[in-house]
Amino acid sequence: MIGAGTWGTALSLTLANRGHAVTLWAYETEVVESILARRENELFMPGVRLPAGIVPTNRLAEALNAADLVLTVMPSHVCRPIYEQMLPHLSPDQIFVSATKGLESEKPMRMSEVIRSVVGSRFAPRLGILSGPSFAREVASGDPTAIVVASEDHETACIIQGEFSSPTLRLYTSTDVVGVELGGSVKNVIAIAAGVIQGLGLGHNPTAALITRGLAEITRLACACGGRRETLAGLAGMGDLVLTCTGELSRNRSVGIELGRGRKLPDILGSMRMVAEGIHTTGATVALASEHGIEMPITGQMNRILQGVISPREAIRELMERTLKEE
């Protein structure tokens, strides 16, 4: 397990409870010390006891040694450099699972594209993508959760499904890597917008409209990139979007609430330890949409808000006054 934030910790706990031996790599030394001393990730998931089957380390080589499955759960903007550090220790026999929901902003690229571009210099990786409606704290608590594992190779998806599924975590398989990845990434952008609505003190009507039209934007983009429309009607699309736009545990929604209340983005980020992926993903989504000639008005306005070009109320007014059209 590469990444010991909330999601990495929750998945480690789930896999350890399934009987897997889990080596958990953490960037932060204090996370390793906390788990070794008190069996608890006090920095990212305080109050949750971790079983002895989870062995923490700060050394990538130790984490990757003899691993059959390599699950990466790092912020999207460090995916490439971490995989570059991992590369000498990787093996063609390993199965790779990415649980990062975001886009690399420079290109822009999906995480599977980033991983293949790095690992592909040595061998073609067997790769699955994990996504769907899942707050880490609820998964760690054992709340029933259903998510998707997508892989271009159906056999790989089925192996991951069998190794990860438990009485509290149900995995469905998919071969639509593009749709699953873009659904899991761009929903964070719409979630920030949902938080803005909350922060402005607006009601349920605009939130319902935002979720519906946001899903339309995500679907247009995913289909243009080769994804399937039906994927975005499922767990990795509508399911994850609804959860992130309405759930109190959503970091992206929390950022939007503060923006709606008038706080500046640098001040909000300065008070956060964990990453809100939607902030990094918004500009990359705008660039990807432009590359494919796709209209994404909500995402475009969210990008302008994050850049400080326009106020949230002005952005909503402009969206409402756009040229009228058929749904």
C-alpha positions as CSV (number, residue, x, y, z in Angstrom):
1,M,0.0,0.0,0.0
2,I,1.7,3.2,-1.2
3,G,0.0,6.1,0.6
4,A,-1.1,6.3,4.3
5,G,-3.7,9.0,4.2
6,T,-7.3,8.4,5.1
7,W,-8.1,6.3,2.0
8,G,-4.9,4.3,2.1
9,T,-5.4,3.6,5.8
10,A,-9.0,2.5,5.4
11,L,-8.1,0.2,2.5
12,S,-5.2,-1.2,4.5
13,L,-7.5,-2.0,7.3
14,T,-10.1,-3.7,5.1
15,L,-7.4,-5.8,3.3
16,A,-5.8,-6.8,6.6
17,N,-9.1,-7.9,8.0
18,R,-9.5,-10.1,4.9
19,G,-6.3,-11.9,5.9
20,H,-3.8,-10.1,3.6
21,A,-0.3,-9.2,4.9
22,V,-0.2,-5.4,4.2
23,T,2.9,-3.3,4.1
24,L,1.8,0.4,4.4
25,W,4.2,3.0,3.0
26,A,3.8,6.5,4.5
27,Y,5.6,9.6,3.5
28,E,5.4,11.0,7.0
29,T,7.7,9.5,9.6
30,E,5.2,10.3,12.4
31,V,2.6,8.1,10.8
32,V,5.0,5.1,10.9
33,E,5.9,5.9,14.5
34,S,2.3,6.3,15.5
35,I,1.3,2.9,14.0
36,L,4.3,1.1,15.5
37,A,3.8,2.6,19.0
38,R,0.0,2.7,19.3
39,R,-1.5,0.8,16.3
40,E,-3.2,4.0,15.1
41,N,-2.6,6.5,12.3
42,E,-3.1,9.5,14.6
43,L,-2.3,12.0,11.8
44,F,-4.9,10.9,9.3
45,M,-7.3,8.5,11.0
46,P,-7.2,8.9,14.8
47,G,-9.4,6.6,16.9
48,V,-9.2,3.7,14.5
49,R,-7.1,0.7,15.7
50,L,-5.0,-1.0,13.0
51,P,-4.3,-4.8,13.3
52,A,-0.9,-6.3,13.5
53,G,-1.2,-7.4,9.9
54,I,-0.4,-3.9,8.8
55,V,3.3,-3.2,8.8
56,P,4.2,0.5,8.3
57,T,7.4,1.7,6.6
58,N,9.0,4.9,5.2
59,R,11.0,2.8,2.7
60,L,9.5,2.1,-0.7
61,A,11.8,-0.8,-1.4
62,E,10.6,-2.5,1.8
63,A,7.0,-1.9,1.0
64,L,7.3,-3.3,-2.6
65,N,9.5,-6.3,-1.8
66,A,7.7,-9.6,-2.7
67,A,4.3,-7.8,-3.0
68,D,1.8,-9.5,-5.2
69,L,-0.5,-6.5,-5.3
70,V,0.7,-2.9,-5.4
71,L,-2.1,-0.4,-4.4
72,T,-1.3,3.2,-4.8
73,V,-3.3,5.9,-3.0
74,M,-1.3,9.1,-3.3
75,P,-2.4,12.6,-4.4
76,S,-2.5,12.9,-8.2
77,H,0.1,15.6,-8.4
78,V,2.8,13.2,-6.9
79,C,1.7,10.1,-8.7
80,R,4.4,10.4,-11.4
81,P,7.4,11.2,-9.1
82,I,6.5,8.4,-6.7
83,Y,6.1,5.8,-9.5
84,E,9.5,7.0,-10.8
85,Q,11.0,6.2,-7.4
86,M,9.2,2.9,-7.2
87,L,10.2,1.8,-10.7
88,P,13.5,0.0,-9.9
89,H,11.6,-2.2,-7.3
90,L,8.6,-3.2,-9.5
91,S,8.1,-6.6,-11.2
92,P,6.0,-7.7,-14.2
93,D,4.4,-10.3,-12.0
94,Q,2.8,-7.7,-9.8
95,I,-0.8,-6.4,-10.2
96,F,-1.1,-2.6,-9.8
97,V,-4.2,-0.9,-8.4
98,S,-4.7,2.8,-8.5
99,A,-7.1,4.4,-6.1
100,T,-6.2,8.0,-6.8
101,K,-9.0,10.2,-8.1
102,G,-7.5,13.0,-10.0
103,L,-5.8,14.2,-13.2
104,E,-2.2,15.1,-13.8
105,S,-2.4,18.8,-14.6
106,E,0.5,19.3,-16.9
107,K,-0.7,17.2,-19.8
108,P,-3.5,16.5,-18.7
109,M,-3.4,12.8,-18.1
110,R,-5.5,10.2,-16.2
111,M,-3.7,8.2,-13.5
112,S,-3.6,5.0,-15.6
113,E,-1.9,7.0,-18.4
114,V,0.6,8.4,-15.9
115,I,1.4,4.9,-14.5
116,R,1.7,3.3,-17.9
117,S,4.0,6.1,-19.1
118,V,6.3,5.4,-16.2
119,V,6.2,1.7,-15.7
120,G,5.9,1.1,-19.5
121,S,9.6,2.0,-19.8
122,R,10.3,-1.4,-18.2
123,F,7.2,-3.6,-18.8
124,A,3.5,-3.3,-19.6
125,P,1.8,-3.2,-16.1
126,R,-1.3,-5.3,-15.2
127,L,-3.4,-2.4,-13.9
128,G,-6.8,-1.8,-12.3
129,I,-8.5,1.4,-11.3
130,L,-10.5,1.6,-8.0
131,S,-13.3,4.2,-7.8
132,G,-16.8,4.7,-6.5
133,P,-18.8,6.3,-3.6
134,S,-16.6,5.7,-0.6
135,F,-15.8,7.9,2.4
136,A,-12.6,6.5,4.0
137,R,-13.9,6.9,7.5
138,E,-17.1,4.9,6.8
139,V,-15.1,2.1,5.0
140,A,-12.8,1.9,8.1
141,S,-15.9,1.7,10.3
142,G,-17.2,-1.3,8.3
143,D,-20.2,0.5,6.8
144,P,-21.4,-1.4,3.7
145,T,-19.8,0.1,0.6
146,A,-19.9,-0.7,-3.1
147,I,-17.2,0.4,-5.6
148,V,-15.9,-0.4,-9.0
149,V,-12.6,-1.9,-10.2
150,A,-11.9,-1.2,-13.9
151,S,-9.3,-2.8,-16.1
152,E,-8.8,-3.2,-19.8
153,D,-8.0,-6.8,-18.9
154,H,-11.2,-8.5,-17.5
155,E,-9.1,-11.2,-15.7
156,T,-7.1,-8.6,-13.9
157,A,-10.3,-6.9,-12.7
158,C,-11.7,-10.2,-11.5
159,I,-8.5,-11.0,-9.5
160,I,-8.7,-7.6,-7.8
161,Q,-12.4,-8.0,-7.2
162,G,-11.8,-11.4,-5.5
163,E,-8.9,-10.2,-3.3
164,F,-10.6,-6.9,-2.1
165,S,-14.3,-7.9,-1.7
166,S,-15.5,-8.6,1.9
167,P,-18.8,-8.6,3.8
168,T,-18.5,-4.8,4.1
169,L,-16.8,-3.9,0.7
170,R,-18.4,-5.1,-2.5
171,L,-16.6,-4.6,-5.8
172,Y,-18.1,-4.6,-9.3
173,T,-15.9,-5.1,-12.4
174,S,-15.7,-2.9,-15.5
175,T,-13.6,-2.7,-18.6
176,D,-14.3,1.1,-19.0
177,V,-11.1,2.5,-17.5
178,V,-11.7,5.9,-19.1
179,G,-15.2,6.3,-17.8
180,V,-14.4,5.1,-14.3
181,E,-11.3,7.4,-14.0
182,L,-13.0,10.5,-15.3
183,G,-16.1,9.9,-13.2
184,G,-14.0,9.6,-10.1
185,S,-11.9,12.7,-11.0
186,V,-14.3,15.3,-12.3
187,K,-16.9,14.7,-9.7
188,N,-14.5,16.5,-7.3
189,V,-14.8,19.6,-9.3
190,I,-18.6,19.5,-9.2
191,A,-18.4,18.8,-5.4
192,I,-16.5,22.1,-4.9
193,A,-19.3,23.8,-6.7
194,A,-21.9,22.1,-4.5
195,G,-20.1,23.4,-1.5
196,V,-20.1,26.9,-2.9
197,I,-23.9,26.7,-3.1
198,Q,-24.0,25.6,0.6
199,G,-21.6,28.3,1.6
200,L,-23.8,30.9,-0.1
201,G,-26.8,29.8,1.9
202,L,-28.8,28.6,-1.1
203,G,-31.3,25.8,-1.0
204,H,-31.8,22.4,-2.4
205,N,-33.0,23.4,-5.9
206,P,-29.6,24.7,-7.1
207,T,-27.8,21.6,-5.7
208,A,-30.1,19.2,-7.5
209,A,-29.6,21.2,-10.7
210,L,-25.9,21.3,-10.2
211,I,-25.6,17.5,-9.7
212,T,-27.7,16.8,-12.7
213,R,-26.0,19.2,-15.1
214,G,-22.6,18.3,-13.6
215,L,-23.2,14.7,-14.5
216,A,-24.1,15.7,-18.0
217,E,-20.7,17.5,-18.3
218,I,-18.8,14.6,-16.9
219,T,-20.6,12.2,-19.3
220,R,-19.9,14.4,-22.4
221,L,-16.2,14.5,-21.5
222,A,-15.9,10.8,-20.7
223,C,-17.7,9.7,-24.0
224,A,-15.5,12.1,-26.0
225,C,-12.4,10.5,-24.4
226,G,-13.6,6.9,-25.2
227,G,-15.7,6.1,-22.1
228,R,-19.2,4.6,-22.0
229,R,-22.3,6.6,-21.1
230,E,-23.7,3.8,-18.9
231,T,-20.6,3.9,-16.7
232,L,-21.4,7.4,-15.7
233,A,-24.9,6.3,-14.6
234,G,-23.3,3.8,-12.2
235,L,-21.2,3.8,-9.0
236,A,-18.2,5.6,-10.5
237,G,-20.3,8.3,-12.0
238,M,-23.7,9.2,-10.4
239,G,-23.0,7.3,-7.2
240,D,-19.7,9.0,-6.4
241,L,-21.0,12.4,-7.6
242,V,-24.0,12.3,-5.3
243,L,-21.9,11.2,-2.3
244,T,-19.2,13.9,-2.8
245,C,-21.7,16.7,-3.5
246,T,-23.9,16.0,-0.4
247,G,-21.8,14.2,2.2
248,E,-20.4,16.1,5.2
249,L,-17.1,14.2,5.0
250,S,-16.3,15.5,1.5
251,R,-13.1,17.6,1.5
252,N,-13.9,19.1,-1.9
253,R,-17.4,20.1,-0.8
254,S,-15.8,21.7,2.4
255,V,-13.5,23.8,0.3
256,G,-16.5,25.0,-1.7
257,I,-18.4,25.9,1.4
258,E,-15.5,28.1,2.6
259,L,-15.3,29.7,-0.9
260,G,-19.0,30.5,-0.8
261,R,-18.6,32.1,2.6
262,G,-16.0,34.5,1.1
263,R,-12.7,32.9,2.2
264,K,-9.8,33.1,-0.2
265,L,-8.4,29.8,-1.6
266,P,-4.9,30.2,-0.2
267,D,-6.3,30.7,3.3
268,I,-8.5,27.6,2.9
269,L,-5.6,25.5,1.7
270,G,-3.4,26.8,4.5
271,S,-5.7,25.3,7.1
272,M,-6.0,21.9,5.4
273,R,-3.6,18.9,6.0
274,M,-5.3,16.6,3.4
275,V,-5.6,17.2,-0.3
276,A,-8.8,18.3,-2.0
277,E,-8.2,16.7,-5.4
278,G,-10.8,18.9,-7.1
279,I,-8.6,21.9,-6.8
280,H,-5.8,20.3,-8.9
281,T,-8.3,18.6,-11.2
282,T,-10.4,21.7,-12.2
283,G,-7.8,23.3,-14.5
284,A,-6.8,19.9,-16.0
285,T,-10.4,19.2,-16.8
286,V,-10.9,22.5,-18.5
287,A,-7.7,21.7,-20.6
288,L,-8.9,18.2,-21.4
289,A,-12.4,19.5,-22.4
290,S,-10.8,22.1,-24.7
291,E,-8.6,19.4,-26.3
292,H,-11.7,17.4,-27.2
293,G,-14.0,20.4,-28.0
294,I,-16.4,19.6,-25.1
295,E,-18.5,22.3,-23.5
296,M,-18.3,22.2,-19.7
297,P,-19.8,25.5,-18.4
298,I,-20.0,24.5,-14.7
299,T,-16.4,23.3,-14.7
300,G,-15.3,26.4,-16.5
301,Q,-16.9,28.7,-14.0
302,M,-15.5,26.7,-11.1
303,N,-12.1,27.2,-12.6
304,R,-12.6,31.0,-12.8
305,I,-13.7,31.0,-9.1
306,L,-10.6,29.1,-8.0
307,Q,-8.4,31.5,-10.0
308,G,-10.1,34.5,-8.4
309,V,-11.3,35.8,-11.7
310,I,-15.0,35.8,-10.7
311,S,-17.1,35.7,-7.5
312,P,-19.3,32.7,-6.8
313,R,-22.5,34.8,-7.1
314,E,-21.3,36.2,-10.4
315,A,-20.5,32.7,-11.7
316,I,-24.0,31.4,-10.8
317,R,-25.6,34.5,-12.5
318,E,-23.7,33.9,-15.7
319,L,-24.6,30.2,-15.7
320,M,-28.3,31.0,-15.3
321,E,-28.2,33.6,-18.1
322,R,-26.6,31.4,-20.7
323,T,-28.4,30.9,-24.0
324,L,-31.5,28.8,-23.5
325,K,-31.5,25.4,-25.0
326,E,-33.1,21.9,-25.1
327,E,-31.9,19.5,-22.3
